[in-house]
Amino acid sequence: MENLEKLIQELKKYPSETQWLEFKHDNYDPTVIGKDISGLANGAALFEKRLAYMIWGIDDKTHEIV
């Protein structure tokens, strides 16, 4: 759990979302979530990242926990 918390704190430091990082707090539509995951995977490949992240419970503008 400590590593997960550390990872989230590091990702929250980005000034904005990226093509391989998204914060969510109010999206419950399975179709949209599927498209977002596909886009994140493609973004990670494009930017040569090993992983992409979609983190629920973080406001995408303020990066505060909601």
Summary of the structure (lengths in Angstrom):
residues: 66
radius of gyration: 11.8
end to end distance: 18.8
largest distance: 31.7
contacts: 147
relative contact order: 0.22
helix: 42%
strand: 17%
